[in-house]
Amino acid sequence: MDLWLLVQAFILGIVEGLTEFLPVSSTGHLIVVGDLIGFHNEGKVFEIAIQLGAILAVVFEYRQRFISVATGITHDKKAQNFVLNLFVAFLPAAIIGLLFIKYIKLYLFNPITVATMLVLGGLVILYAERRTHQVTIHDVDDISWKDALKVGCAQIISMIPGTSRSGSTIIGGLFFGFDRKVAAEFSFFLAVPTMFAATFYDLFKHRDVLAFDQAPMFIVGFVTAFFSALLAVRTFVRFVSNHSYEIFAWYRIAFGLVILATWYFGWVSWS
């Protein structure tokens, strides 16, 4: 296999892992970086596959929580409520995704859409941070199914590339009274069923373009996505426990404006 292809896989694996659980849009970064380094993969199947590495990083980091839920699902009220909340929050985006994902990928998966949504999302985060917070939920176990449904509806917006799945759920959580850490952790937990479903659905759908000779590329991307996501999750939870999300808002705005400027002035020929 071409060495440059493995280098591209390594770069994109790091990008996926570092951005998947931050409110900066991993899909947007993959589209932009992939375009810059000339990476093209039919059906976006590589980008889909390496998400699995990032998901498993969350499962590994919160393995005790998932084990306790799995062993207590038949008798533990908290475990049952946890599973119910994830299911309820998962449904809205799953339904909309099944209906419209084909058109979203066809018309919105491009750097200019990403840049526009990065800027708009950054402005929303700034607004969310500067409004008066009324925290009513201080623990993941305090979330009701109605709260979960609200966050699930907020997640629908993230289907537009550049919006950020974690950003929409975290900021949605802040609007709905979640504590900062709770909003981040519930976003991580919600990512597991959401991304597992999306990943396996897309891999099955594009199974005809998968080839054995591409295995090294997928392995490199998967492994780098796992370890970089693990680092990002651990660092992010510590950070948001004591800081606001404004730094991510300004990053989004700056990154988006740079892309739009290079497109407007013709410095980069975005595809």
ChimeraX commands (.cxc) that place a marker at each C-alpha (Angstrom):
marker #1 position 0.00,0.00,0.00 radius 0.5
marker #1 position 1.14,3.55,-0.78 radius 0.5
marker #1 position 3.02,5.02,2.21 radius 0.5
marker #1 position 1.37,8.42,1.68 radius 0.5
marker #1 position -2.04,6.77,2.03 radius 0.5
marker #1 position -1.02,5.42,5.44 radius 0.5
marker #1 position 0.23,8.88,6.45 radius 0.5
marker #1 position -3.12,10.33,5.38 radius 0.5
marker #1 position -4.91,7.67,7.45 radius 0.5
marker #1 position -2.72,8.54,10.45 radius 0.5
marker #1 position -3.47,12.26,10.11 radius 0.5
marker #1 position -7.21,11.74,9.72 radius 0.5
marker #1 position -7.29,9.27,12.62 radius 0.5
marker #1 position -5.78,11.89,14.91 radius 0.5
marker #1 position -8.17,14.55,13.61 radius 0.5
marker #1 position -11.17,12.26,14.20 radius 0.5
marker #1 position -10.09,11.27,17.70 radius 0.5
marker #1 position -9.23,14.77,18.88 radius 0.5
marker #1 position -12.38,16.43,17.52 radius 0.5
marker #1 position -15.15,13.80,17.82 radius 0.5
marker #1 position -16.08,14.66,21.41 radius 0.5
marker #1 position -15.22,18.36,21.38 radius 0.5
marker #1 position -17.82,20.94,20.26 radius 0.5
marker #1 position -15.87,21.74,17.08 radius 0.5
marker #1 position -17.29,19.22,14.53 radius 0.5
marker #1 position -15.21,16.15,13.72 radius 0.5
marker #1 position -17.02,15.64,10.40 radius 0.5
marker #1 position -16.24,19.22,9.43 radius 0.5
marker #1 position -12.57,18.81,10.28 radius 0.5
marker #1 position -12.34,15.52,8.38 radius 0.5
marker #1 position -13.90,17.13,5.29 radius 0.5
marker #1 position -11.57,20.15,5.43 radius 0.5
marker #1 position -8.37,18.26,6.31 radius 0.5
marker #1 position -9.18,15.47,3.87 radius 0.5
marker #1 position -9.64,18.05,1.14 radius 0.5
marker #1 position -6.35,19.75,2.02 radius 0.5
marker #1 position -4.25,16.56,1.96 radius 0.5
marker #1 position -6.02,15.19,-1.11 radius 0.5
marker #1 position -7.64,12.20,0.59 radius 0.5
marker #1 position -10.60,10.78,-1.30 radius 0.5
marker #1 position -12.41,7.63,-0.21 radius 0.5
marker #1 position -15.47,6.32,-2.01 radius 0.5
marker #1 position -18.63,6.72,0.05 radius 0.5
marker #1 position -16.63,8.34,2.86 radius 0.5
marker #1 position -16.35,4.79,4.21 radius 0.5
marker #1 position -12.91,5.36,5.78 radius 0.5
marker #1 position -14.11,8.39,7.73 radius 0.5
marker #1 position -17.09,6.33,8.87 radius 0.5
marker #1 position -14.97,3.38,9.94 radius 0.5
marker #1 position -12.49,5.31,12.07 radius 0.5
marker #1 position -15.38,6.71,14.09 radius 0.5
marker #1 position -15.57,3.25,15.63 radius 0.5
marker #1 position -12.14,3.78,17.16 radius 0.5
marker #1 position -13.29,7.02,18.75 radius 0.5
marker #1 position -16.50,5.41,20.07 radius 0.5
marker #1 position -14.59,2.54,21.66 radius 0.5
marker #1 position -12.39,5.08,23.46 radius 0.5
marker #1 position -15.50,6.34,25.30 radius 0.5
marker #1 position -16.61,2.78,26.06 radius 0.5
marker #1 position -13.15,2.06,27.46 radius 0.5
marker #1 position -12.96,5.26,29.50 radius 0.5
marker #1 position -16.41,4.72,31.04 radius 0.5
marker #1 position -16.23,0.92,31.09 radius 0.5
marker #1 position -17.21,0.67,34.76 radius 0.5
marker #1 position -20.38,2.65,34.08 radius 0.5
marker #1 position -21.31,0.52,31.09 radius 0.5
marker #1 position -20.56,-2.71,32.98 radius 0.5
marker #1 position -22.72,-1.63,35.93 radius 0.5
marker #1 position -25.56,-0.72,33.57 radius 0.5
marker #1 position -25.27,-4.04,31.71 radius 0.5
marker #1 position -25.29,-6.07,34.94 radius 0.5
marker #1 position -28.04,-4.03,36.58 radius 0.5
marker #1 position -30.44,-3.55,33.68 radius 0.5
marker #1 position -32.90,-6.17,34.98 radius 0.5
marker #1 position -33.22,-4.87,38.54 radius 0.5
marker #1 position -31.47,-1.51,39.02 radius 0.5
marker #1 position -33.77,1.49,38.53 radius 0.5
marker #1 position -30.86,3.84,37.77 radius 0.5
marker #1 position -29.50,1.49,35.10 radius 0.5
marker #1 position -32.94,1.16,33.52 radius 0.5
marker #1 position -33.41,4.94,33.53 radius 0.5
marker #1 position -29.95,5.41,31.99 radius 0.5
marker #1 position -30.74,3.04,29.11 radius 0.5
marker #1 position -34.18,4.60,28.59 radius 0.5
marker #1 position -32.68,8.10,28.41 radius 0.5
marker #1 position -30.09,7.04,25.83 radius 0.5
marker #1 position -32.78,5.34,23.74 radius 0.5
marker #1 position -35.09,8.37,23.88 radius 0.5
marker #1 position -32.26,10.79,23.05 radius 0.5
marker #1 position -31.07,8.53,20.22 radius 0.5
marker #1 position -34.42,8.32,18.40 radius 0.5
marker #1 position -34.87,11.83,16.89 radius 0.5
marker #1 position -31.56,11.90,15.01 radius 0.5
marker #1 position -31.92,8.24,14.02 radius 0.5
marker #1 position -35.31,8.86,12.41 radius 0.5
marker #1 position -34.23,12.04,10.61 radius 0.5
marker #1 position -30.98,10.39,9.57 radius 0.5
marker #1 position -32.73,7.44,7.93 radius 0.5
marker #1 position -34.99,9.82,6.02 radius 0.5
marker #1 position -32.56,12.52,4.90 radius 0.5
marker #1 position -28.91,11.46,5.31 radius 0.5
marker #1 position -28.57,10.71,1.57 radius 0.5
marker #1 position -29.47,14.28,0.66 radius 0.5
marker #1 position -27.43,15.78,3.49 radius 0.5
marker #1 position -24.29,13.98,2.28 radius 0.5
marker #1 position -25.01,14.88,-1.34 radius 0.5
marker #1 position -25.59,18.62,-0.88 radius 0.5
marker #1 position -24.01,19.66,2.44 radius 0.5
marker #1 position -20.77,17.68,2.76 radius 0.5
marker #1 position -18.43,20.40,1.52 radius 0.5
marker #1 position -15.92,22.78,3.15 radius 0.5
marker #1 position -18.03,25.92,2.62 radius 0.5
marker #1 position -21.05,24.49,4.44 radius 0.5
marker #1 position -18.69,23.32,7.18 radius 0.5
marker #1 position -17.10,26.78,7.52 radius 0.5
marker #1 position -20.48,28.52,7.67 radius 0.5
marker #1 position -21.79,26.18,10.37 radius 0.5
marker #1 position -18.54,26.45,12.34 radius 0.5
marker #1 position -19.02,30.21,12.57 radius 0.5
marker #1 position -22.75,30.05,13.34 radius 0.5
marker #1 position -22.19,27.32,15.93 radius 0.5
marker #1 position -19.46,29.36,17.56 radius 0.5
marker #1 position -21.83,32.31,17.93 radius 0.5
marker #1 position -24.46,30.04,19.51 radius 0.5
marker #1 position -21.90,28.75,22.02 radius 0.5
marker #1 position -20.94,32.32,22.95 radius 0.5
marker #1 position -24.61,33.15,23.50 radius 0.5
marker #1 position -25.13,30.00,25.56 radius 0.5
marker #1 position -22.15,30.82,27.75 radius 0.5
marker #1 position -23.05,34.47,28.34 radius 0.5
marker #1 position -26.66,33.92,29.29 radius 0.5
marker #1 position -27.63,33.35,32.91 radius 0.5
marker #1 position -27.26,29.66,33.74 radius 0.5
marker #1 position -29.94,27.97,35.79 radius 0.5
marker #1 position -28.52,24.56,36.60 radius 0.5
marker #1 position -31.14,22.03,37.67 radius 0.5
marker #1 position -29.38,18.78,36.77 radius 0.5
marker #1 position -26.13,18.01,38.60 radius 0.5
marker #1 position -25.73,14.31,37.82 radius 0.5
marker #1 position -26.37,12.07,34.81 radius 0.5
marker #1 position -28.72,9.98,36.96 radius 0.5
marker #1 position -30.91,13.07,37.54 radius 0.5
marker #1 position -31.81,13.31,33.84 radius 0.5
marker #1 position -35.45,12.51,33.04 radius 0.5
marker #1 position -36.68,11.05,29.76 radius 0.5
marker #1 position -38.10,14.47,28.87 radius 0.5
marker #1 position -34.66,16.07,29.36 radius 0.5
marker #1 position -33.13,13.31,27.24 radius 0.5
marker #1 position -35.67,13.90,24.48 radius 0.5
marker #1 position -34.81,17.60,24.38 radius 0.5
marker #1 position -31.10,16.82,23.99 radius 0.5
marker #1 position -31.97,14.24,21.33 radius 0.5
marker #1 position -33.86,16.87,19.36 radius 0.5
marker #1 position -30.87,19.22,19.66 radius 0.5
marker #1 position -28.69,16.45,18.22 radius 0.5
marker #1 position -30.68,16.57,14.95 radius 0.5
marker #1 position -28.99,19.86,14.06 radius 0.5
marker #1 position -25.61,18.14,14.13 radius 0.5
marker #1 position -26.47,16.26,10.95 radius 0.5
marker #1 position -25.41,19.40,9.09 radius 0.5
marker #1 position -21.60,19.04,8.80 radius 0.5
marker #1 position -19.74,21.69,10.73 radius 0.5
marker #1 position -22.37,21.89,13.47 radius 0.5
marker #1 position -20.86,19.21,15.73 radius 0.5
marker #1 position -22.76,16.35,17.33 radius 0.5
marker #1 position -21.08,16.86,20.68 radius 0.5
marker #1 position -21.51,20.63,20.38 radius 0.5
marker #1 position -25.25,20.42,19.73 radius 0.5
marker #1 position -25.85,17.97,22.58 radius 0.5
marker #1 position -23.59,19.75,25.07 radius 0.5
marker #1 position -24.91,23.23,24.35 radius 0.5
marker #1 position -28.44,21.84,24.21 radius 0.5
marker #1 position -27.82,20.38,27.65 radius 0.5
marker #1 position -26.69,23.76,28.97 radius 0.5
marker #1 position -29.86,25.39,27.63 radius 0.5
marker #1 position -31.93,22.69,29.34 radius 0.5
marker #1 position -30.32,23.13,32.77 radius 0.5
marker #1 position -27.52,20.56,32.71 radius 0.5
marker #1 position -24.34,21.14,34.71 radius 0.5
marker #1 position -21.28,21.53,32.43 radius 0.5
marker #1 position -19.77,18.17,33.33 radius 0.5
marker #1 position -23.14,16.41,33.10 radius 0.5
marker #1 position -23.76,17.91,29.65 radius 0.5
marker #1 position -20.36,16.67,28.44 radius 0.5
marker #1 position -20.71,13.19,29.92 radius 0.5
marker #1 position -24.25,12.67,28.63 radius 0.5
marker #1 position -22.99,13.74,25.20 radius 0.5
marker #1 position -20.27,11.06,25.44 radius 0.5
marker #1 position -22.76,8.38,26.48 radius 0.5
marker #1 position -25.23,9.37,23.77 radius 0.5
marker #1 position -22.45,9.13,21.19 radius 0.5
marker #1 position -22.15,5.38,21.77 radius 0.5
marker #1 position -25.55,4.21,20.43 radius 0.5
marker #1 position -25.75,7.07,17.93 radius 0.5
marker #1 position -22.34,6.50,16.38 radius 0.5
marker #1 position -22.46,2.71,16.60 radius 0.5
marker #1 position -25.73,2.73,14.67 radius 0.5
marker #1 position -24.51,5.25,12.08 radius 0.5
marker #1 position -21.16,3.49,11.65 radius 0.5
marker #1 position -22.48,-0.03,11.16 radius 0.5
marker #1 position -25.32,1.18,8.95 radius 0.5
marker #1 position -22.93,3.03,6.67 radius 0.5
marker #1 position -20.37,0.22,6.63 radius 0.5
marker #1 position -23.08,-2.27,5.65 radius 0.5
marker #1 position -24.43,0.12,3.04 radius 0.5
marker #1 position -20.98,0.60,1.47 radius 0.5
marker #1 position -19.72,-2.96,1.99 radius 0.5
marker #1 position -19.21,-3.34,-1.75 radius 0.5
marker #1 position -16.38,-0.76,-1.77 radius 0.5
marker #1 position -14.49,-2.37,1.12 radius 0.5
marker #1 position -11.38,-4.21,0.00 radius 0.5
marker #1 position -8.85,-6.37,1.87 radius 0.5
marker #1 position -5.90,-4.42,0.51 radius 0.5
marker #1 position -7.25,-1.32,2.30 radius 0.5
marker #1 position -7.00,-3.03,5.71 radius 0.5
marker #1 position -3.67,-1.35,6.72 radius 0.5
marker #1 position -5.18,2.07,6.05 radius 0.5
marker #1 position -8.23,1.28,8.16 radius 0.5
marker #1 position -6.14,-0.17,10.99 radius 0.5
marker #1 position -3.87,2.89,11.16 radius 0.5
marker #1 position -6.85,5.26,11.18 radius 0.5
marker #1 position -8.75,3.17,13.74 radius 0.5
marker #1 position -5.86,2.90,16.21 radius 0.5
marker #1 position -4.87,6.57,16.02 radius 0.5
marker #1 position -8.54,7.61,16.39 radius 0.5
marker #1 position -8.89,5.43,19.50 radius 0.5
marker #1 position -5.86,6.78,21.36 radius 0.5
marker #1 position -6.33,10.42,20.36 radius 0.5
marker #1 position -10.03,10.23,21.37 radius 0.5
marker #1 position -9.09,8.72,24.71 radius 0.5
marker #1 position -6.72,11.62,25.34 radius 0.5
marker #1 position -9.35,14.15,24.23 radius 0.5
marker #1 position -12.12,12.73,26.44 radius 0.5
marker #1 position -9.96,12.63,29.57 radius 0.5
marker #1 position -8.63,16.14,29.02 radius 0.5
marker #1 position -12.00,17.61,28.02 radius 0.5
marker #1 position -13.89,16.43,31.13 radius 0.5
marker #1 position -11.24,17.92,33.41 radius 0.5
marker #1 position -11.24,21.16,31.43 radius 0.5
marker #1 position -15.01,21.79,31.32 radius 0.5
marker #1 position -15.37,21.05,35.04 radius 0.5
marker #1 position -13.68,24.41,35.70 radius 0.5
marker #1 position -13.88,26.39,32.45 radius 0.5
marker #1 position -16.45,27.63,29.96 radius 0.5
marker #1 position -16.81,26.50,26.35 radius 0.5
marker #1 position -15.92,29.94,24.98 radius 0.5
marker #1 position -12.46,28.87,23.83 radius 0.5
marker #1 position -14.10,26.33,21.51 radius 0.5
marker #1 position -16.48,29.00,20.22 radius 0.5
marker #1 position -13.63,31.33,19.28 radius 0.5
marker #1 position -11.73,28.46,17.69 radius 0.5
marker #1 position -14.76,27.55,15.58 radius 0.5
marker #1 position -15.27,31.14,14.47 radius 0.5
marker #1 position -11.59,31.66,13.60 radius 0.5
marker #1 position -11.31,28.34,11.75 radius 0.5
marker #1 position -14.53,28.93,9.83 radius 0.5
marker #1 position -13.57,32.47,8.83 radius 0.5
marker #1 position -10.17,31.30,7.59 radius 0.5
marker #1 position -11.82,28.71,5.33 radius 0.5
marker #1 position -14.36,31.24,4.04 radius 0.5
marker #1 position -11.62,33.83,3.41 radius 0.5
marker #1 position -9.45,31.39,1.46 radius 0.5
marker #1 position -12.49,30.42,-0.60 radius 0.5
marker #1 position -13.64,34.01,-1.21 radius 0.5
marker #1 position -10.20,35.23,-2.30 radius 0.5
marker #1 position -9.48,32.08,-4.30 radius 0.5
marker #1 position -6.41,31.10,-2.28 radius 0.5
marker #1 position -7.61,27.51,-1.87 radius 0.5
marker #1 position -9.69,25.64,-4.41 radius 0.5
marker #1 position -12.10,23.87,-2.08 radius 0.5
marker #1 position -13.86,20.92,-3.67 radius 0.5
marker link #1:1,2 radius 0.2
marker link #1:2,3 radius 0.2
marker link #1:3,4 radius 0.2
marker link #1:4,5 radius 0.2
marker link #1:5,6 radius 0.2
marker link #1:6,7 radius 0.2
marker link #1:7,8 radius 0.2
marker link #1:8,9 radius 0.2
marker link #1:9,10 radius 0.2
marker link #1:10,11 radius 0.2
marker link #1:11,12 radius 0.2
marker link #1:12,13 radius 0.2
marker link #1:13,14 radius 0.2
marker link #1:14,15 radius 0.2
marker link #1:15,16 radius 0.2
marker link #1:16,17 radius 0.2
marker link #1:17,18 radius 0.2
marker link #1:18,19 radius 0.2
marker link #1:19,20 radius 0.2
marker link #1:20,21 radius 0.2
marker link #1:21,22 radius 0.2
marker link #1:22,23 radius 0.2
marker link #1:23,24 radius 0.2
marker link #1:24,25 radius 0.2
marker link #1:25,26 radius 0.2
marker link #1:26,27 radius 0.2
marker link #1:27,28 radius 0.2
marker link #1:28,29 radius 0.2
marker link #1:29,30 radius 0.2
marker link #1:30,31 radius 0.2
marker link #1:31,32 radius 0.2
marker link #1:32,33 radius 0.2
marker link #1:33,34 radius 0.2
marker link #1:34,35 radius 0.2
marker link #1:35,36 radius 0.2
marker link #1:36,37 radius 0.2
marker link #1:37,38 radius 0.2
marker link #1:38,39 radius 0.2
marker link #1:39,40 radius 0.2
marker link #1:40,41 radius 0.2
marker link #1:41,42 radius 0.2
marker link #1:42,43 radius 0.2
marker link #1:43,44 radius 0.2
marker link #1:44,45 radius 0.2
marker link #1:45,46 radius 0.2
marker link #1:46,47 radius 0.2
marker link #1:47,48 radius 0.2
marker link #1:48,49 radius 0.2
marker link #1:49,50 radius 0.2
marker link #1:50,51 radius 0.2
marker link #1:51,52 radius 0.2
marker link #1:52,53 radius 0.2
marker link #1:53,54 radius 0.2
marker link #1:54,55 radius 0.2
marker link #1:55,56 radius 0.2
marker link #1:56,57 radius 0.2
marker link #1:57,58 radius 0.2
marker link #1:58,59 radius 0.2
marker link #1:59,60 radius 0.2
marker link #1:60,61 radius 0.2
marker link #1:61,62 radius 0.2
marker link #1:62,63 radius 0.2
marker link #1:63,64 radius 0.2
marker link #1:64,65 radius 0.2
marker link #1:65,66 radius 0.2
marker link #1:66,67 radius 0.2
marker link #1:67,68 radius 0.2
marker link #1:68,69 radius 0.2
marker link #1:69,70 radius 0.2
marker link #1:70,71 radius 0.2
marker link #1:71,72 radius 0.2
marker link #1:72,73 radius 0.2
marker link #1:73,74 radius 0.2
marker link #1:74,75 radius 0.2
marker link #1:75,76 radius 0.2
marker link #1:76,77 radius 0.2
marker link #1:77,78 radius 0.2
marker link #1:78,79 radius 0.2
marker link #1:79,80 radius 0.2
marker link #1:80,81 radius 0.2
marker link #1:81,82 radius 0.2
marker link #1:82,83 radius 0.2
marker link #1:83,84 radius 0.2
marker link #1:84,85 radius 0.2
marker link #1:85,86 radius 0.2
marker link #1:86,87 radius 0.2
marker link #1:87,88 radius 0.2
marker link #1:88,89 radius 0.2
marker link #1:89,90 radius 0.2
marker link #1:90,91 radius 0.2
marker link #1:91,92 radius 0.2
marker link #1:92,93 radius 0.2
marker link #1:93,94 radius 0.2
marker link #1:94,95 radius 0.2
marker link #1:95,96 radius 0.2
marker link #1:96,97 radius 0.2
marker link #1:97,98 radius 0.2
marker link #1:98,99 radius 0.2
marker link #1:99,100 radius 0.2
marker link #1:100,101 radius 0.2
marker link #1:101,102 radius 0.2
marker link #1:102,103 radius 0.2
marker link #1:103,104 radius 0.2
marker link #1:104,105 radius 0.2
marker link #1:105,106 radius 0.2
marker link #1:106,107 radius 0.2
marker link #1:107,108 radius 0.2
marker link #1:108,109 radius 0.2
marker link #1:109,110 radius 0.2
marker link #1:110,111 radius 0.2
marker link #1:111,112 radius 0.2
marker link #1:112,113 radius 0.2
marker link #1:113,114 radius 0.2
marker link #1:114,115 radius 0.2
marker link #1:115,116 radius 0.2
marker link #1:116,117 radius 0.2
marker link #1:117,118 radius 0.2
marker link #1:118,119 radius 0.2
marker link #1:119,120 radius 0.2
marker link #1:120,121 radius 0.2
marker link #1:121,122 radius 0.2
marker link #1:122,123 radius 0.2
marker link #1:123,124 radius 0.2
marker link #1:124,125 radius 0.2
marker link #1:125,126 radius 0.2
marker link #1:126,127 radius 0.2
marker link #1:127,128 radius 0.2
marker link #1:128,129 radius 0.2
marker link #1:129,130 radius 0.2
marker link #1:130,131 radius 0.2
marker link #1:131,132 radius 0.2
marker link #1:132,133 radius 0.2
marker link #1:133,134 radius 0.2
marker link #1:134,135 radius 0.2
marker link #1:135,136 radius 0.2
marker link #1:136,137 radius 0.2
marker link #1:137,138 radius 0.2
marker link #1:138,139 radius 0.2
marker link #1:139,140 radius 0.2
marker link #1:140,141 radius 0.2
marker link #1:141,142 radius 0.2
marker link #1:142,143 radius 0.2
marker link #1:143,144 radius 0.2
marker link #1:144,145 radius 0.2
marker link #1:145,146 radius 0.2
marker link #1:146,147 radius 0.2
marker link #1:147,148 radius 0.2
marker link #1:148,149 radius 0.2
marker link #1:149,150 radius 0.2
marker link #1:150,151 radius 0.2
marker link #1:151,152 radius 0.2
marker link #1:152,153 radius 0.2
marker link #1:153,154 radius 0.2
marker link #1:154,155 radius 0.2
marker link #1:155,156 radius 0.2
marker link #1:156,157 radius 0.2
marker link #1:157,158 radius 0.2
marker link #1:158,159 radius 0.2
marker link #1:159,160 radius 0.2
marker link #1:160,161 radius 0.2
marker link #1:161,162 radius 0.2
marker link #1:162,163 radius 0.2
marker link #1:163,164 radius 0.2
marker link #1:164,165 radius 0.2
marker link #1:165,166 radius 0.2
marker link #1:166,167 radius 0.2
marker link #1:167,168 radius 0.2
marker link #1:168,169 radius 0.2
marker link #1:169,170 radius 0.2
marker link #1:170,171 radius 0.2
marker link #1:171,172 radius 0.2
marker link #1:172,173 radius 0.2
marker link #1:173,174 radius 0.2
marker link #1:174,175 radius 0.2
marker link #1:175,176 radius 0.2
marker link #1:176,177 radius 0.2
marker link #1:177,178 radius 0.2
marker link #1:178,179 radius 0.2
marker link #1:179,180 radius 0.2
marker link #1:180,181 radius 0.2
marker link #1:181,182 radius 0.2
marker link #1:182,183 radius 0.2
marker link #1:183,184 radius 0.2
marker link #1:184,185 radius 0.2
marker link #1:185,186 radius 0.2
marker link #1:186,187 radius 0.2
marker link #1:187,188 radius 0.2
marker link #1:188,189 radius 0.2
marker link #1:189,190 radius 0.2
marker link #1:190,191 radius 0.2
marker link #1:191,192 radius 0.2
marker link #1:192,193 radius 0.2
marker link #1:193,194 radius 0.2
marker link #1:194,195 radius 0.2
marker link #1:195,196 radius 0.2
marker link #1:196,197 radius 0.2
marker link #1:197,198 radius 0.2
marker link #1:198,199 radius 0.2
marker link #1:199,200 radius 0.2
marker link #1:200,201 radius 0.2
marker link #1:201,202 radius 0.2
marker link #1:202,203 radius 0.2
marker link #1:203,204 radius 0.2
marker link #1:204,205 radius 0.2
marker link #1:205,206 radius 0.2
marker link #1:206,207 radius 0.2
marker link #1:207,208 radius 0.2
marker link #1:208,209 radius 0.2
marker link #1:209,210 radius 0.2
marker link #1:210,211 radius 0.2
marker link #1:211,212 radius 0.2
marker link #1:212,213 radius 0.2
marker link #1:213,214 radius 0.2
marker link #1:214,215 radius 0.2
marker link #1:215,216 radius 0.2
marker link #1:216,217 radius 0.2
marker link #1:217,218 radius 0.2
marker link #1:218,219 radius 0.2
marker link #1:219,220 radius 0.2
marker link #1:220,221 radius 0.2
marker link #1:221,222 radius 0.2
marker link #1:222,223 radius 0.2
marker link #1:223,224 radius 0.2
marker link #1:224,225 radius 0.2
marker link #1:225,226 radius 0.2
marker link #1:226,227 radius 0.2
marker link #1:227,228 radius 0.2
marker link #1:228,229 radius 0.2
marker link #1:229,230 radius 0.2
marker link #1:230,231 radius 0.2
marker link #1:231,232 radius 0.2
marker link #1:232,233 radius 0.2
marker link #1:233,234 radius 0.2
marker link #1:234,235 radius 0.2
marker link #1:235,236 radius 0.2
marker link #1:236,237 radius 0.2
marker link #1:237,238 radius 0.2
marker link #1:238,239 radius 0.2
marker link #1:239,240 radius 0.2
marker link #1:240,241 radius 0.2
marker link #1:241,242 radius 0.2
marker link #1:242,243 radius 0.2
marker link #1:243,244 radius 0.2
marker link #1:244,245 radius 0.2
marker link #1:245,246 radius 0.2
marker link #1:246,247 radius 0.2
marker link #1:247,248 radius 0.2
marker link #1:248,249 radius 0.2
marker link #1:249,250 radius 0.2
marker link #1:250,251 radius 0.2
marker link #1:251,252 radius 0.2
marker link #1:252,253 radius 0.2
marker link #1:253,254 radius 0.2
marker link #1:254,255 radius 0.2
marker link #1:255,256 radius 0.2
marker link #1:256,257 radius 0.2
marker link #1:257,258 radius 0.2
marker link #1:258,259 radius 0.2
marker link #1:259,260 radius 0.2
marker link #1:260,261 radius 0.2
marker link #1:261,262 radius 0.2
marker link #1:262,263 radius 0.2
marker link #1:263,264 radius 0.2
marker link #1:264,265 radius 0.2
marker link #1:265,266 radius 0.2
marker link #1:266,267 radius 0.2
marker link #1:267,268 radius 0.2
marker link #1:268,269 radius 0.2
marker link #1:269,270 radius 0.2
marker link #1:270,271 radius 0.2
view
